[in-house]
Amino acid sequence: MSQGFSSLIEVRDALRLRIGDPDRFKFIAIRVMLRTGVDIEAPSDRHREHGRTIRRVVAALVAMGFELEESST
């Protein structure tokens, strides 16, 4: 698992790429919101680049079975 995400936008995009299906992505995003209180579909400015929040979201995704890798862009 990569811990190098610098924003929730990167996490969201990596998850979308991994999931593929937009409806399934929405379902996962809702689960993340319920676990963390963070909306990864449209993260607030306050959460967007907050390191602790990013780590919390990534940890929740890992706990749900979604290990993500950073894109190389």
C-alpha positions as CSV (number, residue, x, y, z in Angstrom):
1,M,0.0,0.0,0.0
2,S,1.3,3.4,-0.9
3,Q,1.1,6.1,1.8
4,G,2.3,8.8,-0.5
5,F,-1.0,10.3,-1.6
6,S,-0.9,14.0,-1.2
7,S,-4.6,14.7,-1.6
8,L,-8.0,13.1,-1.4
9,I,-8.4,13.8,-5.1
10,E,-5.5,11.4,-5.8
11,V,-7.1,8.8,-3.5
12,R,-10.5,9.2,-5.2
13,D,-9.0,8.9,-8.7
14,A,-7.0,5.8,-7.7
15,L,-10.1,4.2,-6.3
16,R,-12.1,5.1,-9.4
17,L,-9.5,3.5,-11.6
18,R,-9.4,0.4,-9.4
19,I,-13.2,0.1,-9.2
20,G,-14.0,0.9,-12.8
21,D,-17.8,0.8,-12.3
22,P,-19.2,4.3,-11.3
23,D,-22.1,2.8,-9.4
24,R,-19.8,0.6,-7.4
25,F,-17.5,3.5,-6.7
26,K,-20.5,5.5,-5.3
27,F,-21.3,2.6,-3.0
28,I,-17.6,2.4,-1.8
29,A,-17.5,6.2,-1.3
30,I,-20.6,6.0,0.9
31,R,-19.0,3.3,3.0
32,V,-15.9,5.5,3.3
33,M,-18.0,8.4,4.4
34,L,-19.8,6.3,7.0
35,R,-16.5,5.0,8.4
36,T,-14.5,8.3,8.3
37,G,-16.9,11.2,7.9
38,V,-15.0,12.2,4.7
39,D,-16.7,12.6,1.4
40,I,-14.2,11.3,-1.1
41,E,-16.5,12.1,-4.1
42,A,-16.3,15.8,-3.4
43,P,-13.9,16.4,-0.6
44,S,-14.1,19.7,1.3
45,D,-11.2,22.1,1.1
46,R,-10.6,21.4,4.8
47,H,-10.1,17.7,4.1
48,R,-8.6,17.7,0.6
49,E,-4.9,17.9,1.5
50,H,-5.0,17.1,5.2
51,G,-2.4,14.4,5.8
52,R,-4.2,12.7,8.7
53,T,-7.5,12.7,6.9
54,I,-5.8,11.1,3.8
55,R,-4.2,8.4,5.9
56,R,-7.5,7.7,7.7
57,V,-9.3,7.3,4.3
58,V,-6.6,5.1,2.9
59,A,-6.7,3.0,6.1
60,A,-10.5,2.6,5.8
61,L,-10.1,1.5,2.2
62,V,-7.5,-1.0,3.1
63,A,-9.7,-2.3,5.9
64,M,-12.4,-2.8,3.2
65,G,-10.0,-4.6,1.0
66,F,-9.0,-1.9,-1.4
67,E,-5.2,-1.3,-1.4
68,L,-4.4,1.6,-3.7
69,E,-1.3,2.6,-5.5
70,E,-0.5,6.1,-6.5
71,S,-0.7,7.0,-10.1
72,S,2.6,7.9,-11.7
73,T,1.3,11.2,-13.1
